[in-house]
C-alpha cells in the first residue's frame, strides 16, 4: 500500500477535523514525481554539465539516510547534495541554488504548510546545509527561477529558512517537521511552493554543503478555518432541513461549487456554477442524519454542518 497519496480537497471536512488540501510523500520514482507536476531546476553558480537536480533515490542510501524516509520506506523521500555546484562533482566552489517546485495549489489564509527534512548524517554535520521554502502567488503562470544563483523568478515570498546561519548543529539529523501558516492573501489563491537548496560557499571545495532529504509535504486547512470562513460568508436556511435548503451568500462572495458530504466524507450531492445569489440544494433523497456542506468560492472554502430530518 502506498504510504501517501496525492490528494486534492478530498479528506472528510468534519467540524473538528482538518481538511487536506494537498499532500505529496515522495514515494515512487523521480519520473513519477515529475509526472505529478513537480519541476526541478539547478540555478547554482557555477553549474557544470551533469550537475544533479532533486531526485528520489532508486536504492536506499543506507550510509547517509539510515532508516529511509520520514515514513514509507528506504527510498520514500527526495534528496539533493553538495555536487550541485562546482566545476565537476569532485572540484570547485560556488553558491548552490537548486530548486524543487510543486504543482499549483489553491490556498487561503490560515492554511498550514508543513514538511520534514534532515541532513544525511546520524551525527552533527561536518558541513552546514540550508533549505528554504518559498511561494509564488502567480500559480500556474509562475515564472521559474533563472539567471543563476540569485534568480528567484516569482518565488519572492520566503516562508521558511532552515539554518540560515549555517550552524553545524541546527539542521536536524533525524526527520524534523517545519510549518508555516499562510497569511497575507486576499482570498483563495492559486500558488506554487518551491524548496530551494540554497548554500553559499558550497560545492566539493566549499566550506558548506553536504546532503539533505525532504519528505511528507502537506497543505492542511484547519477545521476552524473552514467553519469560520463559512460563518462569515454564508448561511443555510432552514437547518434542520427536510427537502431543500437555501445557501445564502454575504459580502458579494461568488459561489463556485456546493458539495454535501456524509459523515464519512463522501460527496452525496453537488451543485456547480458561479453565482453571488442564493442557491437551493435538494437533499430530499438523503437519509436522515448529519451532513456537511462544503462551499468553494472565489475567496476560499468553507464548511458547515446540516441536519437532514
N, C-alpha and C positions, 0 to 999 in steps of 0.2 A: 504493500500500500504506500502510495506516495505520501511523504510527511507533510507537505504543504502544497496547497493548490493556489493557482492564480484566481482570485476571487474579486468580483466587482459587484458591490452592493447586494450581496446575496446571503448574509447571515441574518438570522432572525432578529428583528429590531424590537425585542421586548423592552418594555419600560423597566429600567434597572439593568439592562444588558446592552453592551456597546454593539455597534454595527461596524463590521469590517468593510472599509471602502476599497482597499487594495492590499494584496499580500503576495509576496514572492519569496520562495525559500531557497533558490539557487541550487535545487536538486536537478539531476539530469546531466545535460552537456552544455558546453559553450554555445554550440549551434542552436540548441533548444532555447537558451536564454535570448539569443539574438532574434530568433523567430518570434518570441513572445513580445518583442518590441523594444528591448533594451539595445542601446547603442554604446560603442566604445570608441574613444579617440585618444591617442597619445600625443599631447602637445608639449612634451618635455623639451627643454633646450639645454644642450643639443640632443637630437634624437637620431639614432643610426638605423639603417635598413635592417629590419628584422627585430627591432625592439618590441617587447611584449605589450599587450593590452590586457585588460581584465579578462580572466577566464575561470571556468570551473574545472578543477583538476580531473584528468582522466583516470588516474590511480591515486589511492590515498597517500598523501605526503606525510607519512608517519614520523619522519625525523623532525619536521617543523611544526606539524599540527597533529600531535598525538591525540587520538580520540575523535578526529574529524570535525564536522561542523557543529554548530550550536545545537542542532537537532537533525536527525535523519541519516547519519552515516558518515563514513570516512571521506567521501568526496562531495558532500552536500553543502558547499559554500563557494564563494568566489574569492580569488586571491590576486595579488599583484606584488611585484618586488623591486629591488634596487636597480635591476638592469634596465629600468625604464629610460634612463638617460646615460650618456657617456659616448665614447667613440666606438665601443663594442660592448659585449656582455661581460668583459673582463677588465676594461680600462676606461678611464675618463671620469669627469666630474661635471655636474650641471644641476639644473633645477628640474625636479620631477613635477609634471602636471599631467597625470594620467587619469582619464575620466571614464566613469560608468554611469550611463544616463538612462533613466526609467522611461517607460511609455507615459503618455499623457494621462492624468488622473484628475477628476473633478473633486476639489476640496473646498472647505469653508472654514471660517474662523472657529476655533475650538477643536478641530480635528487634531489628533495626536499622531505624529510620525515617529517611528522607532526603528532601530536596527541594532544588530550585535556586531562587534568587531573585536579582534585580538591580534597581537603580534605572533609570529611563528616561532615562538620560543617558550619553554616552560620555566624560564628564569628571567631575571631582569635583562633588558635589551643591551646589546653591545653597541648598537647604532640606533639613534632615535628615529621614530616614524611619526607621521602626521596624516590625518584624514579629515576632509571637510565634507559636510552635506550642504548642498546649495539648491536653490529653487528658481525656476523661471516661471513667470506668470503669463507667458505667451503660449503655453500649451503646445498644441500640435504645430504651431507656427514658430516655435522656438528656433533661434539661431544658435547653432552649436559652437563651442569654443573653437577658436582658430588663431593662427598667427603666433604660436609659440606659448611659452610657459606663463606669460602674463595675460593671455586672452581668456576672457570669461564667457564670451557670447552673451546670451540673455540671462545667464545664471549669476546675476548680481546680488541676489539675496543669500547671505551667509546665515545658515540656520544652526549648524553645529560645527565646532572646530575642536577635533580631538588632538590634544598635545601640541598646541601652537608654540609652546616654549621649548620644544624638543628636549624634554626631560627624559632621562633614561629609565625612570621608574613609573611614569604616568600612564603610558599606554598599557592596557590590561594584557596580562599573559594568559588569562583564561577569558572565555567569551563574556564580554561586558556589554550591557544594554545602554544605549543613549536615546533620548527622546527630545522632541520639540513639539510645542503646541502652536498650531497655526494661528496667526494674528495678522491684522493689517489689510485684509482683503475686503472688498466692497460687497461681496456676496459669493455665491457658488462660482468658483474659478477653475478653469482648465489649466493645470500646471504640469511641469515636468521637474522631477528631482534629479540631482546629479551627485554622485560620490566622486570627489576629486582627491586622488592620492597626490598630495602636494608637499614636497620635501625639498627645501633649499640645501645646497651643498650636499647633494645626493649622488648616487651612482657608485660604480665599483671603486672609484678612487676618492669618494667623498667622505666627510666626517659623519654624515647622517644617512639613513635609509637602510632597511633590511627587507622584511616581508610581512605583509598583513593579510588578514582574512576578513570577509564580510558575509553576514548571514541574516536571515529572517527579517526582511524589510516589510514593514506594516504601516498602513494608514488606517487609523481607527477613529470612529465617530462615537464619542461617549453618549449614552442614552440621554443623560440630562441635557446635552447639547441639542439633540434632535427634538426632545419634548419641549424645551424652552423655545426653540425656533418655531415649532408648530403653534404653541400658545400665543406667541407674539404676532403671528401672521395669518392664522386660520381659526375657524370654529366649525363645529359639527352640530347640526340640529336635525331631528331630535336625537338624543342619546340617553337612554337605550332606544333602539330603532327596531321597528317591525319589518318594514319592507324597503323604504327608500330614505336615505339621509341626504341632507344638503351640506355640501362643503362650501363655506363662505370664506372669501379672502379679505384681508385687511391690507392697507398701505399700498394698494395697487400691485401686489405681488402676482406675477403671471404663473398660473399652474401649468406644468408641462405633462405630468403624469400622476395618476392616483392609483395606488395599489391597496387592496385589502388582503391581509395575511392572517393565517390561522396561528394558533399558539406554537406551532412547530416551524413557523417561518415560511410556510408555503403560500404562494400567491394564489388566492381563490377568486379574485375579481380584479379587473384592471380597466381604467378609463384613460385613454391617451388624448392628447390635444393641448393646445396652448390657449389659455383663457384667463382673463382677470375678473371674470364674472363667477357667480356661484355655479357649482356643478352638482348635479344629482347623481347619486350612485345607488344602484339597485342591488340589495342584498337579500331579496325575498327568498332566494333558493338556498340560502345558507342555513345550517342547523343553528339552534340556539347556543349561545356561548359567548366567550370573549374573543375579540378580534383586534387587529391593529391596522390603522390606516396610515400609510406612508405616502407623503406628498413630495414630489420632486418639482421644484420651482426654479425660476430664473435667479433666485437669491440663495437657495440652499435646499436641504432636505429636512423635513420634519416628520415626526411620528407621534401618534396619539392612539388611545385605546377607545374602542366602542364595545357596547354590549348589544348583541342580537337577541331579541326576545323570541 
